[in-house]
């Protein structure tokens, strides 16, 4: 969320500097105006010495010349606008969080020891997690993993993108039970994909100071891969790993459409807790508390690492500011108009401005 910005006027440059030569005209008009002011003051002194009045005569300081000063200064700012001024600005933005959800899609997620089954219960939690986010600058990514990773959503600020994929994950994991790799749970692949995603995002959009975290949703069954190495890499890059367990320690039998010998899968609470500890995050368990409460606690823990605000530098065109100043000067000058000549000039200028605006919008 952007906070008030500051402009570094020492960094001002012009995209069309050729138009700056037009400043010669208002400079000449300004010299003429000064000469007129000097003449006016001389006439006032002469009249004051020649005329004898029974009361002190009050005369306006500049009279109608005030209008012409406003017109001259307004032309200066119009020429500056034509020259397309650009300056470096500093914007204070409230930092947000980058959260990557890693959803286990292995065969054990088909177990029905939680209703309706571990997979659909996890999808329900993901929706609650998305609804708990403020989405004011926070970014979320989503990937599924079994023996390999299946990315779904890159880091995005758009809640519709996340909810679209959640709604279309279906009633079961996209990893088919008939495929042998589905029976493997390789968290190393999931964490490695998350780290690569952060690296690619930094290359494409530049780095940021947002705290980064992985939210792993899994039953912890049949881990493989070098989990410790992946978690060490995550901690080295200041990425916290939060783990959400799904299932029960009693477990259940994994349905097998090929009729192989039954395999019983139980939630491995100890390994999940150890992953959270090694990843510098926390362990939570679906069913112990309402989903919204667990999601809020995870988000609050991540956001505690956010600095109050961070300064970002960028460039901004200032031509519209110059045009605004010119408009204010003309409006102020219009209040000083007393003669028909100046009123005619003002009306003609307004018509020309309207004509330019109308043709620019076509």
C-alpha positions as CSV (number, residue, x, y, z in Angstrom):
1,X,0.0,0.0,0.0
2,X,1.7,3.3,-1.1
3,X,2.3,6.0,1.4
4,X,3.0,9.7,0.6
5,X,5.9,10.1,-1.8
6,X,8.8,12.5,-2.0
7,X,10.3,13.9,-5.2
8,X,14.0,14.4,-5.7
9,X,14.0,17.6,-7.7
10,X,17.7,17.5,-8.2
11,X,17.1,14.5,-10.4
12,X,14.7,16.2,-12.8
13,X,15.4,15.6,-16.5
14,X,13.4,16.3,-19.6
15,X,12.2,13.8,-22.2
16,X,11.8,16.5,-24.9
17,X,14.4,19.2,-24.0
18,X,14.0,20.9,-27.4
19,X,10.8,22.6,-26.2
20,X,12.8,24.4,-23.4
21,X,13.9,26.9,-26.1
22,X,10.3,28.2,-26.0
23,X,11.0,29.6,-22.6
24,X,12.7,32.5,-24.4
25,X,9.2,33.9,-25.1
26,X,7.9,34.1,-21.6
27,X,11.3,35.4,-20.4
28,X,10.9,38.3,-22.8
29,X,7.3,38.8,-21.7
30,X,8.5,38.8,-18.1
31,X,11.0,41.5,-18.8
32,X,8.3,43.5,-20.6
33,X,6.0,43.0,-17.6
34,X,8.7,44.3,-15.2
35,X,9.2,47.4,-17.4
36,X,5.4,48.0,-17.2
37,X,5.4,47.7,-13.4
38,X,8.3,50.2,-13.2
39,X,6.4,52.6,-15.5
40,X,3.2,52.1,-13.4
41,X,5.0,52.9,-10.2
42,X,6.6,56.0,-11.8
43,X,3.2,57.2,-13.0
44,X,1.7,56.7,-9.5
45,X,4.5,58.7,-7.9
46,X,4.1,61.5,-10.5
47,X,0.3,61.6,-9.9
48,X,0.8,61.6,-6.2
49,X,3.0,64.7,-6.4
50,X,0.7,66.6,-8.8
51,X,-2.7,65.9,-7.4
52,X,-3.9,67.1,-4.0
53,X,-6.8,65.1,-2.6
54,X,-8.6,65.5,0.8
55,X,-8.1,61.7,1.4
56,X,-5.5,59.1,0.8
57,X,-6.0,57.5,-2.5
58,X,-5.7,53.7,-2.5
59,X,-4.4,52.1,-5.6
60,X,-4.0,48.3,-6.3
61,X,-0.4,47.2,-6.2
62,X,-0.3,45.7,-9.7
63,X,-3.8,46.3,-11.1
64,X,-4.4,44.5,-14.4
65,X,-0.8,43.7,-14.6
66,X,-1.4,40.9,-12.1
67,X,-3.4,39.0,-14.7
68,X,-0.5,39.2,-17.3
69,X,2.0,38.0,-14.7
70,X,-0.2,34.9,-14.1
71,X,-0.5,34.3,-17.9
72,X,3.3,34.6,-18.3
73,X,4.0,32.2,-15.4
74,X,1.3,29.8,-16.7
75,X,3.0,29.8,-20.1
76,X,6.3,28.8,-18.4
77,X,4.7,25.8,-16.8
78,X,2.9,24.8,-20.0
79,X,6.3,24.8,-21.8
80,X,7.8,22.8,-19.0
81,X,5.0,20.3,-19.4
82,X,5.7,20.0,-23.2
83,X,9.3,19.2,-22.4
84,X,8.1,16.1,-20.4
85,X,9.9,16.5,-17.0
86,X,10.8,13.3,-15.2
87,X,12.1,13.0,-11.7
88,X,13.1,10.2,-9.3
89,X,10.6,9.7,-6.5
90,X,10.7,7.8,-3.3
91,X,7.6,5.9,-2.3
92,X,7.0,4.5,1.1
93,X,5.1,1.2,0.8
94,X,3.9,-1.0,3.5
95,X,5.7,-4.3,3.0
96,X,3.6,-7.4,2.4
97,X,4.2,-11.2,2.5
98,X,5.1,-13.7,-0.2
99,X,3.5,-17.1,0.6
100,X,4.0,-20.3,-1.4
101,X,1.5,-23.1,-0.6
102,X,2.9,-26.6,-1.2
103,X,0.1,-29.1,-1.3
104,X,0.8,-32.8,-1.0
105,X,-0.9,-34.8,-3.8
106,X,0.6,-38.3,-3.1
107,X,-1.4,-41.5,-2.9
108,X,-1.8,-41.3,0.9
109,X,-3.9,-38.1,0.5
110,X,-6.8,-40.4,-0.7
111,X,-7.2,-41.9,2.7
112,X,-10.6,-41.2,4.3
113,X,-9.6,-41.0,8.0
114,X,-10.8,-37.4,7.8
115,X,-14.0,-36.3,6.1
116,X,-14.4,-36.4,3.1
117,X,-10.8,-37.5,2.6
118,X,-7.3,-35.9,3.2
119,X,-7.1,-34.4,-0.2
120,X,-10.5,-32.6,-0.2
121,X,-10.0,-31.6,3.4
122,X,-6.8,-30.0,2.4
123,X,-8.5,-28.1,-0.4
124,X,-11.0,-26.8,2.1
125,X,-8.2,-25.5,4.2
126,X,-6.5,-23.8,1.2
127,X,-9.7,-21.9,0.5
128,X,-10.0,-20.8,4.2
129,X,-6.3,-19.7,4.0
130,X,-7.0,-17.6,0.9
131,X,-10.0,-16.0,2.5
132,X,-8.0,-15.2,5.6
133,X,-5.5,-13.1,3.6
134,X,-6.0,-9.4,3.3
135,X,-4.7,-9.4,-0.3
136,X,-3.4,-5.8,0.2
137,X,-0.1,-6.4,-1.5
138,X,0.3,-10.0,-0.2
139,X,1.3,-12.5,-3.0
140,X,0.5,-16.2,-3.0
141,X,1.7,-19.1,-5.2
142,X,0.5,-22.7,-5.3
143,X,2.2,-26.0,-6.3
144,X,1.3,-29.7,-5.8
145,X,3.9,-32.3,-5.2
146,X,4.2,-36.1,-5.0
147,X,7.4,-37.6,-6.4
148,X,7.7,-34.4,-8.5
149,X,6.2,-30.9,-8.4
150,X,3.2,-29.7,-10.5
151,X,3.1,-25.8,-10.3
152,X,-0.4,-24.3,-10.4
153,X,-0.1,-20.6,-9.7
154,X,2.9,-18.3,-9.7
155,X,3.2,-15.5,-7.1
156,X,0.2,-13.3,-7.6
157,X,-1.8,-10.5,-5.9
158,X,-5.0,-11.6,-7.6
159,X,-7.2,-13.7,-5.3
160,X,-9.3,-14.9,-8.3
161,X,-6.3,-16.7,-9.7
162,X,-5.7,-18.7,-6.5
163,X,-9.4,-19.5,-6.0
164,X,-9.8,-20.5,-9.7
165,X,-7.3,-23.2,-9.3
166,X,-8.6,-24.3,-5.9
167,X,-12.1,-24.6,-7.3
168,X,-10.8,-26.7,-10.3
169,X,-8.5,-29.1,-8.4
170,X,-11.5,-31.5,-8.4
171,X,-12.5,-34.2,-6.0
172,X,-9.1,-35.9,-6.0
173,X,-5.5,-35.3,-6.5
174,X,-4.4,-34.8,-10.2
175,X,-1.6,-37.4,-9.6
176,X,-3.3,-40.7,-10.7
177,X,-3.2,-43.6,-8.2
178,X,-2.3,-45.9,-11.2
179,X,1.1,-44.2,-11.5
180,X,3.9,-45.5,-9.3
181,X,5.4,-42.0,-8.7
182,X,2.2,-40.9,-7.0
183,X,3.0,-43.3,-4.2
184,X,6.1,-41.2,-3.3
185,X,6.1,-37.9,-1.3
186,X,9.1,-35.8,-2.2
187,X,9.0,-32.6,-0.2
188,X,12.5,-31.7,-1.5
189,X,11.1,-31.2,-4.9
190,X,8.3,-29.0,-3.6
191,X,10.7,-26.8,-1.6
192,X,13.2,-26.6,-4.4
193,X,10.5,-25.4,-6.8
194,X,9.5,-22.8,-4.3
195,X,13.0,-21.5,-4.1
196,X,13.4,-21.4,-7.9
197,X,10.1,-19.5,-8.1
198,X,11.4,-16.9,-5.7
199,X,14.6,-16.6,-7.7
200,X,12.7,-16.2,-11.0
201,X,10.4,-13.7,-9.5
202,X,13.3,-11.6,-8.4
203,X,14.8,-11.7,-11.9
204,X,11.6,-10.7,-13.5
205,X,10.3,-8.1,-11.1
206,X,13.3,-7.2,-8.9
207,X,13.9,-8.2,-5.4
208,X,11.8,-7.1,-2.4
209,X,12.0,-7.2,1.3
210,X,8.7,-9.1,1.7
211,X,9.1,-11.9,4.2
212,X,8.8,-15.2,2.4
213,X,7.3,-18.5,3.7
214,X,6.3,-21.9,2.5
215,X,3.1,-23.5,3.8
216,X,3.4,-27.3,3.4
217,X,0.1,-29.2,3.7
218,X,0.7,-32.9,4.0
219,X,0.2,-36.1,6.0
220,X,3.9,-36.8,6.2
221,X,3.6,-40.3,4.8
222,X,6.5,-41.9,3.1
223,X,8.8,-39.0,2.8
224,X,11.7,-39.2,0.3
225,X,14.4,-36.9,-1.0
226,X,17.0,-34.9,0.9
227,X,14.5,-33.0,3.1
228,X,17.1,-31.6,5.4
229,X,19.2,-30.1,2.6
230,X,16.1,-28.5,1.1
231,X,15.1,-27.0,4.4
232,X,18.6,-25.7,5.0
233,X,18.6,-24.0,1.6
234,X,15.3,-22.4,2.5
235,X,16.5,-21.1,5.9
236,X,19.7,-19.8,4.2
237,X,17.5,-17.7,2.0
238,X,15.4,-16.5,5.0
239,X,12.3,-18.5,3.9
240,X,10.3,-19.9,6.8
241,X,8.5,-23.3,6.5
242,X,5.1,-23.7,8.1
243,X,3.6,-27.2,8.1
244,X,-0.1,-28.1,8.3
245,X,-0.8,-31.7,9.0
246,X,-3.9,-33.5,7.7
247,X,-5.1,-36.9,8.7
248,X,-5.0,-39.0,11.9
249,X,-2.4,-41.1,13.6
250,X,-4.7,-44.1,13.4
251,X,-4.7,-43.6,9.6
252,X,-6.5,-45.7,7.0
253,X,-6.0,-47.8,3.9
254,X,-5.0,-46.2,0.6
255,X,-7.5,-47.1,-2.1
256,X,-5.7,-48.9,-4.9
257,X,-7.5,-49.4,-8.3
258,X,-4.9,-52.0,-9.4
259,X,-5.7,-54.3,-6.5
260,X,-2.3,-54.4,-5.0
261,X,-1.7,-55.5,-1.4
262,X,-3.3,-52.8,0.9
263,X,-1.1,-50.2,2.4
264,X,-2.1,-48.4,5.6
265,X,-1.2,-44.7,5.8
266,X,-1.1,-42.8,9.1
267,X,-0.2,-39.1,9.6
268,X,3.4,-38.8,10.7
269,X,3.1,-36.0,13.3
270,X,6.7,-36.3,14.4
271,X,8.2,-35.9,11.0
272,X,5.9,-33.0,10.2
273,X,6.8,-31.2,13.4
274,X,10.5,-31.8,12.8
275,X,10.2,-30.2,9.3
276,X,8.5,-27.2,10.8
277,X,11.2,-26.9,13.5
278,X,14.1,-27.2,10.9
279,X,12.3,-24.8,8.6
280,X,12.1,-22.1,11.3
281,X,8.3,-22.1,11.2
282,X,5.5,-23.7,13.2
283,X,3.5,-26.9,13.0
284,X,-0.3,-26.9,12.9
285,X,-2.9,-29.7,12.5
286,X,-6.2,-29.5,10.6
287,X,-9.0,-30.4,12.9
288,X,-7.5,-29.1,16.2
289,X,-8.8,-25.6,15.5
290,X,-11.1,-24.0,12.9
291,X,-9.3,-23.6,9.6
292,X,-9.7,-19.9,9.6
293,X,-8.0,-19.7,13.0
294,X,-5.1,-21.8,11.9
295,X,-4.7,-19.7,8.7
296,X,-4.9,-16.5,10.6
297,X,-2.2,-17.7,13.1
298,X,0.1,-18.6,10.2
299,X,-0.4,-15.3,8.4
300,X,0.1,-13.3,11.6
301,X,3.4,-15.2,12.3
302,X,4.6,-14.4,8.8
303,X,3.5,-10.8,9.0
304,X,5.4,-10.2,12.2
305,X,8.5,-10.3,10.2
306,X,7.3,-7.4,8.1
307,X,9.0,-4.0,8.6
308,X,6.7,-1.0,9.2
309,X,7.4,0.4,5.7
310,X,9.9,0.1,3.0
311,X,11.2,2.8,0.6
312,X,11.1,2.1,-3.1
313,X,12.6,4.4,-5.8
314,X,11.1,4.9,-9.2
315,X,10.6,7.6,-11.8
316,X,7.5,9.6,-12.5
317,X,6.6,12.1,-15.2
318,X,5.8,15.5,-13.8
319,X,4.1,17.1,-16.8
320,X,0.6,16.8,-15.2
321,X,1.9,18.7,-12.1
322,X,3.2,21.5,-14.3
323,X,-0.2,21.7,-16.1
324,X,-2.0,21.8,-12.8
325,X,0.2,24.7,-11.6
326,X,-0.5,26.5,-14.9
327,X,-4.3,26.0,-14.4
328,X,-4.1,27.4,-10.9
329,X,-2.2,30.4,-12.0
330,X,-4.7,31.2,-14.8
331,X,-7.6,30.8,-12.3
332,X,-5.9,33.1,-9.9
333,X,-5.2,35.6,-12.6
334,X,-8.8,35.5,-13.7
335,X,-9.8,37.0,-10.4
336,X,-7.7,40.1,-11.1
337,X,-9.4,40.8,-14.5
338,X,-11.3,44.1,-14.6
339,X,-11.2,45.1,-18.2
340,X,-12.8,43.6,-21.3
341,X,-9.5,43.2,-23.1
342,X,-8.2,40.8,-20.5
343,X,-11.6,39.0,-20.3
344,X,-11.4,38.5,-24.1
345,X,-7.9,37.1,-23.9
346,X,-9.0,34.8,-21.0
347,X,-12.1,33.5,-23.0
348,X,-9.9,32.9,-26.1
349,X,-7.4,31.0,-24.1
350,X,-10.1,28.8,-22.5
351,X,-11.6,28.0,-26.0
352,X,-8.1,27.1,-27.3
353,X,-7.5,24.8,-24.3
354,X,-10.9,23.1,-24.8
355,X,-10.1,22.6,-28.5
356,X,-6.7,21.0,-27.7
357,X,-8.2,18.7,-25.0
358,X,-11.1,17.7,-27.3
359,X,-8.7,16.8,-30.2
360,X,-6.3,15.0,-27.9
361,X,-9.0,12.7,-26.6
362,X,-9.9,11.4,-30.1
